[in-house]
Amino acid sequence: MHKYRIFTLTVCLSLGLDQLSKITIDNNFALGEARQVIPNFFHLTHVRNPGAAFGILSDSAIRLPFFITISLLASLGILWYIRRISSEKHWQHVSLGLILSGALGNLIDRIRFGEVVDFLDLHWYNYHWPAFNIADSAICVGVTIMLICSWHEERQKK
């Protein structure tokens, strides 16, 4: 049961932070508005992304049902997989919690708005990384933790 507490706490904290940050941006920024945080490096910029990462499939007619279906299938897959992981693998519980919270955070946006709220804008002068959000970050960190755990397990087998 301990693994479910770690997993659930991770999902709740990450999803709560994601949704709170998006509500804050939506309520305090006009669409397209940017505010400098660190000159020539970081702005908060309210944008909407109808596609996936980097705007993939943003113009496709099937994008919304496709992304909602993928998010739901991924969420079900994570819930199935968490049951199969040993209780001692705490970092994998955290990683799956982060991935699920990210999938759910962006799913909530797609259902509410038909697109995802992005606002973290990293750049080096005029060279911009595409804007992203807390859910995107949670997915990336969760996948990274999962890869490190898998790599570590493989090293221990040798």
PyMOL commands that set and color helices and strands:
alter all, ss='L'
color gray80, all
select helices_A, chain A and resi 2-28+53-55+63-84+90-113+134-157
alter helices_A, ss='H'
color red, helices_A
select strands_A, chain A and resi 34-38+42-49+116-124+127-128
alter strands_A, ss='S'
color yellow, strands_A
deselect
rebuild
show_as cartoon
